[in-house]
Each structure stands twice: as structure tokens, then as C-alpha cells.
Amino acid sequence: MAINREIWTIRKVLEWTRGYLAEKGIDNARLEAEWLLSASLAMDRVGLYVNFDQPLNQDELAAFRGRVARRARREPLQYILGSQEFCGLDFEVTPAVLIPRHDTEVLVTEALRLASDAKTVLDIGVGSGCIAVALAKALPAATVSGIDASAAALAVARRNAARHGVDIALSEGSLFAPLAGQRFDLIVSNPPYIPSADLATLQPEVREFEPVTALDGGPDGLEFYRLIVAEAPAHLAVGGWLLVEVGIDQAGPVTALFAAHGFGDCFTAKDPNGIERVVGGRAPERRPQ
Ligand SMILES: C[S@@+](CC[C@H](N)C(=O)[O-])C[C@H]1O[C@@H](n2cnc3c(N)ncnc32)[C@H](O)[C@@H]1O
């Protein structure tokens, strides 16, 4: 796309970009080229197909080139486009937040299956707000709270709550620190869970662009589960549920943590790829004081 005098139609731009992005190691290069061009022309993908022979003007080419260059450096498509769909809702994403993953939707599904009568809900590590907003939409009578250690992530969560017309009580702090004395019917969390030594092996989109504070789960990846499972009983109502997302091969050790802290009705649930993705359990019985 360097020769200025050439005529670059939508068809030609897409063909060139598919090849270029594929060379840079990007799967689904054609589809990504279409998303990037759609954003640059403010035209949906069907529009691209029906206007294949339309030439791009210099401004359109410049805007598109900038986006392609970012993607070629392996910046995630979602940060370039500024959004990601989750549970059928469109979320703003910036480099301050983890990009919502479809695998996480099973956490929302299980929470709604088990605790559809929850009146008070807490999401620890709220990030973009995807889980908290999806739960708030599905449980309009519930009061939903979210905690994150990152002020920048909370700003994104606040905009996503406003975008979807839900009220979420957002607080900055570590785990349960801002919540002394508060109890919830349902606590959910998708905490950082990548073992520290594995961070360097992640694909560049994740390793170089997503916030490390959303990924690093300590030496064995289980650091946050130890803290959350130990502290959750003091913040769960009688019969309340704790549900956490887990990484590959973590369901066993995390279930053991739940059992060691007296949780009942412990279960695991798989994501659509057949990987154990959620561990849950009910608040341990409270001993008389
Ligand atoms: C894996 S991301 C999950 C984000 C979002 N809930 C989702 O599922 O896409 C984990 C989140 O935990 C936050 N976090 C990391 N350490 C924390 C801590 N000590 N207390 C509260 N939140 C923390 C990160 O800032 C990040 O937003």
C-alpha cells in the first residue's frame, strides 16, 4: 500500500492486507482485515462486500494503514477496535483491562443457574466490568458491587456500566479490603491465574499488550485463589455461593482449597471447549460466636 498513485479498491485493500497480516503470523487474517477496514470506513462487513470496487480516498487509506500497522505489531484487534462482545453485550476495552474472553461466559451462566435469587452480588477483579454488567443486566433486582486494584480498569468498568444502563458499586482496593463487614449472596471472580514463569510463553498479543496485573497469578498461578477462598466466608451470606474461573489444570487444586475451607456443594463446570473452567461452592456454616 505504499504507492500513492495506485487505485486501492476495497477488494484490493482486503487482498493485500490478508497477505500482509498472514505474513505477520496472524490467524484469520482475511476476517481481521475486514474488521479493520470496516472500522476505518465506518461501514459494516456486508457493506464492504457490496462495495468491493469502491476506491479508498487518501484519508481512508491513512486511517486504515494506521490500524493495520498496529495489528501487524500484534496489538490485539479488540484494543484497536475498542470493543469486545461478551454475553451478547458490547463492552468498551482499552489496554487498561483484560479483553473479555468467551470462556468466561460459563462463569456467568453458572452463577445465574445457582443464584438467580441473589440480592447482593460481588465481582472481585471486575476489570472491564463484563461479568458484573452481565449479572446486573440478568438480575435487575440485585445490588451488584465490583472491586479492582486498578483505578484505570475501574474507569472502563464505570463507562461500561453506564453504556448498559446498570448501577454497579465500584471500589478500588485489593480483594476484600474495601468491604469490611459486608456480606453477599453471590461472589464471583476471574482472578489473575497464569503462573508467573508462564507469562513469557504467552502469545505476543497477551504478553505484550494485556495488563500483567490481570494475568500474573504468582509462582503456581494459585495465589489469588488461596486469598479469595480463605477470605470469602467472612463476606458470604448464609447459603451464599462463591464461583471462580480457573485456568487449565487448576480445577483440582482449587476445589481442594474450597473443601479445606469448609465450602459445601462444591462443583466444577466446563467451558465450550470441554476445559474445567469454573469451581464453585456454598458458604461454610457459621459457627456460633
Ligand atoms: C483476569 S482479570 C479479569 C477481568 C474481568 N473480570 C474479566 O473477567 O474479563 C483480573 C482482574 O483482577 C484485577 N486485580 C489484580 N489484582 C487484584 C487485587 N489484589 N485486588 C483486586 N483486583 C485485582 C486486575 O486489575 C484485573 O482487572
The ligand as an SDF file (V2000), in Angstrom:
LIG
                    3D

 27 29  0  0  0  0  0  0  0  0999 V2000
   -8.2440  -11.8130   34.8160 C   0  0  0  0  0  0  0  0  0  0  0  0
   -8.7110  -10.1220   35.0170 S   0  0  0  0  0  0  0  0  0  0  0  0
  -10.4860  -10.2840   34.9890 C   0  0  0  0  0  0  0  0  0  0  0  0
  -11.1960   -9.0740   34.4780 C   0  0  0  0  0  0  0  0  0  0  0  0
  -12.7020   -9.2870   34.2140 C   0  0  0  0  0  0  0  0  0  0  0  0
  -13.3990   -9.6470   35.4210 N   0  0  0  0  0  0  0  0  0  0  0  0
  -12.9000  -10.3610   33.1570 C   0  0  0  0  0  0  0  0  0  0  0  0
  -13.3180  -11.4710   33.5190 O   0  0  0  0  0  0  0  0  0  0  0  0
  -12.6210  -10.1090   31.9840 O   0  0  0  0  0  0  0  0  0  0  0  0
   -8.3330   -9.9020   36.7170 C   0  0  0  0  0  0  0  0  0  0  0  0
   -8.6130   -8.5240   37.2850 C   0  0  0  0  0  0  0  0  0  0  0  0
   -8.1870   -8.5390   38.6720 O   0  0  0  0  0  0  0  0  0  0  0  0
   -7.6220   -7.2810   38.9880 C   0  0  0  0  0  0  0  0  0  0  0  0
   -6.7480   -7.4640   40.1590 N   0  0  0  0  0  0  0  0  0  0  0  0
   -5.4550   -7.8740   40.2120 C   0  0  0  0  0  0  0  0  0  0  0  0
   -5.0330   -7.9200   41.4810 N   0  0  0  0  0  0  0  0  0  0  0  0
   -6.0760   -7.5350   42.2660 C   0  0  0  0  0  0  0  0  0  0  0  0
   -6.2700   -7.3800   43.6670 C   0  0  0  0  0  0  0  0  0  0  0  0
   -5.2990   -7.6360   44.5320 N   0  0  0  0  0  0  0  0  0  0  0  0
   -7.4790   -6.9640   44.1010 N   0  0  0  0  0  0  0  0  0  0  0  0
   -8.4820   -6.6860   43.2340 C   0  0  0  0  0  0  0  0  0  0  0  0
   -8.3650   -6.8260   41.8990 N   0  0  0  0  0  0  0  0  0  0  0  0
   -7.1750   -7.2420   41.4230 C   0  0  0  0  0  0  0  0  0  0  0  0
   -6.8980   -6.8600   37.7290 C   0  0  0  0  0  0  0  0  0  0  0  0
   -6.6880   -5.4580   37.7130 O   0  0  0  0  0  0  0  0  0  0  0  0
   -7.8630   -7.3690   36.6460 C   0  0  0  0  0  0  0  0  0  0  0  0
   -8.7870   -6.3540   36.2870 O   0  0  0  0  0  0  0  0  0  0  0  0
  1  2  1  0
  2  3  1  0
  2 10  1  0
  3  4  1  0
  4  5  1  0
  5  6  1  0
  5  7  1  0
  7  8  2  0
  7  9  1  0
 10 11  1  0
 11 12  1  0
 11 26  1  0
 12 13  1  0
 13 14  1  0
 13 24  1  0
 14 15  1  0
 14 23  1  0
 15 16  2  0
 16 17  1  0
 17 18  1  0
 17 23  2  0
 18 19  1  0
 18 20  2  0
 20 21  1  0
 21 22  2  0
 22 23  1  0
 24 25  1  0
 24 26  1  0
 26 27  1  0
M  CHG  2   2   1   9  -1
M  END
$$$$
